């Protein structure tokens, strides 16, 4: 009985943490897909917008100019507990994401290494990639 309850709880938590995102934001801030991979264009001027939806981050990959401070605005539209926090492990940064409230994160990404971000459970994942 305990195994069944634990399994159901694990499935319930995981169901809100799927990352199936295939949309991205173009320079006008409109969502679209490209070769099945979610990303933005470097020509887009910040702030860059990321929606935290039931199925993951939209877009899941941000391609932004290298070595320039950039603002990323996360807005959680999903009631799933998985999206309540965004974590940047390499930056040792965590931000709470209240429902339907934009939260700003400022980063500078270098060409050397993408910046990874994830939900608090590390099941939804995204990245910020620098391009010249």
BAPA-574323 format. One record per residue (C-alpha): residue number from 1; residue in one letter; x, y, z. Coordinates in pm, 1 decimal, always signed. Layout:
// BAPA-574323
[NUM, A, [X, Y, Z]]
...
// end
This chain:
// BAPA-574323
[1, X, [+0.0, +0.0, +0.0]]
[2, X, [+279.4, +243.6, +90.7]]
[3, X, [+461.7, +160.4, -236.6]]
[4, X, [+145.9, +241.1, -434.0]]
[5, X, [+101.5, +578.3, -262.7]]
[6, X, [+468.2, +670.0, -309.7]]
[7, X, [+450.9, +568.1, -676.2]]
[8, X, [+137.1, +775.2, -730.4]]
[9, X, [+296.3, +1077.7, -564.9]]
[10, X, [+607.0, +1043.0, -781.9]]
[11, X, [+397.2, +1016.9, -1098.3]]
[12, X, [+191.5, +1315.7, -994.0]]
[13, X, [+501.0, +1529.8, -937.3]]
[14, X, [+662.1, +1417.7, -1261.3]]
[15, X, [+351.8, +1486.8, -1470.1]]
[16, X, [+387.4, +1859.7, -1410.7]]
[17, X, [+757.8, +1853.1, -1493.3]]
[18, X, [+759.9, +1729.4, -1851.2]]
[19, X, [+958.3, +1941.4, -2093.6]]
[20, X, [+797.1, +1896.0, -2433.7]]
[21, X, [+841.2, +2253.2, -2540.4]]
[22, X, [+894.1, +2308.4, -2912.0]]
[23, X, [+810.9, +2675.1, -2934.2]]
[24, X, [+1038.8, +2975.2, -2914.0]]
[25, X, [+1031.5, +3351.0, -2924.9]]
[26, X, [+1132.6, +3544.5, -3233.7]]
[27, X, [+1252.5, +3904.4, -3243.8]]
[28, X, [+895.2, +4026.1, -3210.8]]
[29, X, [+837.5, +3807.8, -2905.5]]
[30, X, [+608.8, +3564.5, -3091.6]]
[31, X, [+628.3, +3189.3, -3031.9]]
[32, X, [+742.3, +2953.0, -3309.7]]
[33, X, [+935.4, +2630.6, -3356.6]]
[34, X, [+1254.2, +2566.6, -3550.7]]
[35, X, [+1375.9, +2219.0, -3643.0]]
[36, X, [+1188.9, +2080.6, -3341.9]]
[37, X, [+1410.6, +2277.1, -3103.0]]
[38, X, [+1287.0, +2564.6, -2891.9]]
[39, X, [+1508.1, +2874.2, -2896.1]]
[40, X, [+1526.5, +3249.6, -2944.1]]
[41, X, [+1717.1, +3453.5, -3197.7]]
[42, X, [+2022.3, +3658.3, -3099.8]]
[43, X, [+1884.1, +3955.4, -3291.7]]
[44, X, [+1612.8, +3986.2, -3030.0]]
[45, X, [+1678.8, +4271.2, -2793.3]]
[46, X, [+1617.8, +4200.2, -2426.0]]
[47, X, [+1441.2, +4149.3, -2210.1]]
[48, X, [+1404.6, +3785.6, -2310.1]]
[49, X, [+1080.2, +3620.4, -2202.4]]
[50, X, [+1036.5, +3263.5, -2079.8]]
[51, X, [+700.1, +3113.9, -1990.4]]
[52, X, [+690.0, +2829.7, -1738.6]]
[53, X, [+401.5, +2618.6, -1868.8]]
[54, X, [+265.6, +2274.8, -1776.5]]
[55, X, [+496.5, +2102.6, -2025.4]]
[56, X, [+814.1, +2303.1, -1961.8]]
[57, X, [+995.6, +2624.0, -2045.3]]
[58, X, [+888.8, +2817.0, -2354.5]]
[59, X, [+1136.6, +2866.8, -2512.1]]
[60, X, [+1362.3, +2598.7, -2369.5]]
[61, X, [+1679.1, +2750.3, -2514.6]]
[62, X, [+1767.7, +3117.6, -2530.9]]
[63, X, [+2031.6, +3226.0, -2780.5]]
[64, X, [+2153.7, +3568.4, -2670.3]]
[65, X, [+2450.0, +3794.8, -2751.4]]
[66, X, [+2773.2, +3693.5, -2579.2]]
[67, X, [+2930.4, +3900.0, -2303.5]]
[68, X, [+2637.5, +4138.3, -2268.6]]
[69, X, [+2424.4, +4171.3, -1956.4]]
[70, X, [+2081.5, +4036.0, -2043.6]]
[71, X, [+1750.7, +4038.5, -1860.3]]
[72, X, [+1537.5, +3725.0, -1869.7]]
[73, X, [+1181.4, +3748.8, -1747.0]]
[74, X, [+1024.1, +3423.3, -1626.0]]
[75, X, [+645.1, +3405.8, -1594.6]]
[76, X, [+490.8, +3091.0, -1447.4]]
[77, X, [+149.5, +3016.8, -1597.7]]
[78, X, [+127.8, +2659.6, -1467.4]]
[79, X, [-13.8, +2576.8, -1125.7]]
[80, X, [+224.0, +2278.3, -1107.7]]
[81, X, [+452.2, +2279.7, -803.4]]
[82, X, [+743.5, +2188.1, -1030.8]]
[83, X, [+755.7, +2537.3, -1180.5]]
[84, X, [+743.5, +2729.9, -853.5]]
[85, X, [+1118.2, +2794.4, -864.0]]
[86, X, [+1386.9, +2842.7, -1127.5]]
[87, X, [+1739.6, +2734.9, -1035.4]]
[88, X, [+2065.6, +2835.3, -1205.3]]
[89, X, [+2309.0, +2576.3, -1059.2]]
[90, X, [+2627.1, +2725.5, -1208.9]]
[91, X, [+2536.3, +3072.1, -1083.3]]
[92, X, [+2422.5, +2945.2, -742.9]]
[93, X, [+2101.5, +3140.4, -797.4]]
[94, X, [+1740.4, +3047.3, -722.7]]
[95, X, [+1428.2, +3254.5, -781.5]]
[96, X, [+1075.7, +3185.1, -660.9]]
[97, X, [+820.2, +3213.0, -943.1]]
[98, X, [+478.7, +3319.8, -811.8]]
[99, X, [+189.5, +3228.4, -1042.4]]
[100, X, [+133.3, +3478.7, -1327.0]]
[101, X, [+395.4, +3719.6, -1190.4]]
[102, X, [+695.7, +3820.8, -1403.9]]
[103, X, [+1028.6, +3761.1, -1228.0]]
[104, X, [+1346.4, +3916.8, -1366.9]]
[105, X, [+1685.5, +3744.0, -1373.8]]
[106, X, [+1996.5, +3922.6, -1501.6]]
[107, X, [+2276.3, +3715.4, -1654.4]]
[108, X, [+2582.4, +3754.2, -1873.5]]
[109, X, [+2664.8, +3446.5, -2076.9]]
[110, X, [+3002.4, +3383.9, -2237.7]]
[111, X, [+3079.8, +3188.1, -2551.4]]
[112, X, [+3271.0, +2936.5, -2337.5]]
[113, X, [+2982.1, +2782.1, -2150.4]]
[114, X, [+2601.8, +2786.8, -2172.4]]
[115, X, [+2408.9, +2869.9, -1856.8]]
[116, X, [+2172.8, +2592.5, -1751.3]]
[117, X, [+1848.2, +2651.6, -1562.3]]
[118, X, [+1590.7, +2410.2, -1424.9]]
[119, X, [+1287.0, +2379.7, -1204.3]]
[120, X, [+1334.7, +2311.3, -834.8]]
[121, X, [+1296.1, +1936.4, -900.1]]
[122, X, [+1545.5, +1947.3, -1192.0]]
[123, X, [+1290.5, +1785.7, -1422.9]]
[124, X, [+1215.1, +2084.8, -1648.8]]
[125, X, [+1536.3, +2218.4, -1798.5]]
[126, X, [+1650.3, +2499.7, -2020.1]]
[127, X, [+1967.4, +2677.2, -2122.4]]
[128, X, [+2105.1, +3011.8, -2228.3]]
[129, X, [+2358.9, +2997.5, -2511.2]]
[130, X, [+2584.7, +3285.5, -2615.6]]
[131, X, [+2630.6, +3370.1, -2981.0]]
[132, X, [+2825.3, +3650.1, -3144.4]]
// end
